[in-house]
Amino acid sequence: MRFRRFYIEGAIYFVTTVVHQRAPMFSDAAMVELLLDTLR
C-alpha cells in the first residue's frame, strides 16, 4: 500500500482515535509519543 504525506504549511490537525474495545492506550505518555512520531 502506498501512503502519501499531505502537507499544508501552518495547518493544524485534529485527530480522533478509538482503539480496540476502547482501551485507554493514550493515557500512557509513551503511546502518545509513538502516535505523534508516526504522524510527523
C-alpha atoms as a printed R data frame, in Angstrom:
   type eleno elety resid chain resno       x      y      z
1  ATOM     1    CA   MET     A     1   0.000  0.000  0.000
2  ATOM     2    CA   ARG     A     2   1.329  3.452 -0.853
3  ATOM     3    CA   PHE     A     3   0.918  6.345  1.522
4  ATOM     4    CA   ARG     A     4   1.457  9.958  0.582
5  ATOM     5    CA   ARG     A     5   2.022 12.747  3.017
6  ATOM     6    CA   PHE     A     6  -0.387 15.663  2.618
7  ATOM     7    CA   TYR     A     7   1.087 18.928  3.862
8  ATOM     8    CA   ILE     A     8  -0.350 22.407  4.220
9  ATOM     9    CA   GLU     A     9   2.063 24.927  5.726
10 ATOM    10    CA   GLY     A    10   0.845 26.226  9.093
11 ATOM    11    CA   ALA     A    11  -2.064 23.780  9.233
12 ATOM    12    CA   ILE     A    12  -3.312 22.277 12.491
13 ATOM    13    CA   TYR     A    13  -4.708 18.748 12.507
14 ATOM    14    CA   PHE     A    14  -7.239 17.373 14.968
15 ATOM    15    CA   VAL     A    15  -7.085 13.583 15.142
16 ATOM    16    CA   THR     A    16  -9.623 11.446 16.961
17 ATOM    17    CA   THR     A    17  -8.845  7.813 17.617
18 ATOM    18    CA   VAL     A    18 -10.760  4.880 19.027
19 ATOM    19    CA   VAL     A    19  -8.819  1.702 19.724
20 ATOM    20    CA   HIS     A    20  -9.949 -1.898 20.085
21 ATOM    21    CA   GLN     A    21 -12.547 -2.183 22.848
22 ATOM    22    CA   ARG     A    22 -11.908  1.476 23.701
23 ATOM    23    CA   ALA     A    23  -8.777  0.590 25.680
24 ATOM    24    CA   PRO     A    24  -7.260  3.727 27.283
25 ATOM    25    CA   MET     A    25  -3.986  3.432 25.304
26 ATOM    26    CA   PHE     A    26  -3.364  7.158 25.109
27 ATOM    27    CA   SER     A    27  -3.356  7.640 28.865
28 ATOM    28    CA   ASP     A    28   0.210  6.274 28.595
29 ATOM    29    CA   ALA     A    29   2.613  9.078 27.564
30 ATOM    30    CA   ALA     A    30   4.820  6.626 25.633
31 ATOM    31    CA   MET     A    31   1.869  5.648 23.434
32 ATOM    32    CA   VAL     A    32   1.046  9.312 22.772
33 ATOM    33    CA   GLU     A    33   4.676  9.931 21.777
34 ATOM    34    CA   LEU     A    34   4.595  6.908 19.450
35 ATOM    35    CA   LEU     A    35   1.462  8.270 17.761
36 ATOM    36    CA   LEU     A    36   2.999 11.745 17.375
37 ATOM    37    CA   ASP     A    37   6.237 10.311 15.979
38 ATOM    38    CA   THR     A    38   4.219  8.320 13.462
39 ATOM    39    CA   LEU     A    39   2.274 11.380 12.349
40 ATOM    40    CA   ARG     A    40   5.379 13.578 11.983
